[in-house]
Amino acid sequence: MSDSSKVVLEGGPADLPDRTVPAPEPGADLKLAHLGGYEHFRRTDRTHATPEGELPVYEWWERTELPG
């Protein structure tokens, strides 16, 4: 069973508060606000077994800083 409303995050900052997060719109990258910037994740072809089922894996690919 799979819960496609959630995804698993891989990579990025070690201090992210959660690695299982709500899924973005289909086809969209995921962007999380974190410590004065945004962490960007892209979907991979992989899945990860969790207690909630097989979830898509999104891999970190960049950080952008907020101005100021």
N, C-alpha and C positions, 0 to 999 in steps of 0.2 A: 504494500500500500504506500502511496506517496501523497504528501501534502504540498501541492504545487504553489500554495500561497506563501511558502517560506523558502529560503535559500540558505546555504552554508557559505560563509566567507572564509577565504584562504589567503594568507599573506597579509601584508599591511602592518600597521602598528600592533605591537604585542598587547597594548593596553586598551584595545577596543572592548567596550563593556559586554558585547554579546557577539557570538559567531553564528547564531541562527537568527535571521532577521526576516521581516516581511519581504516578499518578492516585489521587484519593480514591475512596471507595465511590460507585457510581452515584447521582446526585442530591444528593450531599453537597457542601458548600463545602470548600475546602482551607484548612488552618490550619498555618502553619509557625512553629516557634519561632525567634526571631531577636532577639538583643541584649536580653534581659530582657523580652521580650514575645512576642506572636504577630502575624504578618501574615496577614490573611484575604483569600482570593481566591474569586471566584465565576465559574462557567462562563459563557461567552458563546456565541453561535451561530457564532462564527468559528473557523477553523482556521488553522494556520500550517505552511508547508512547511519541513521540516527534513530533514537527512540520514537520519533515522529514519522519514520519511514525513509525511503530513498529521496533525498532532496538534491536539487541542482547545486553545483558548486560554482561560485563566482570568485574569480581570482583578482587580487589587487593589482592595479597597473599604474596608478599615479596619485599624487596628492596635489591639490591646489590650495593656495593660501587666500584667506579673505583680506581685502585691503584694509589698511588701518593700523 
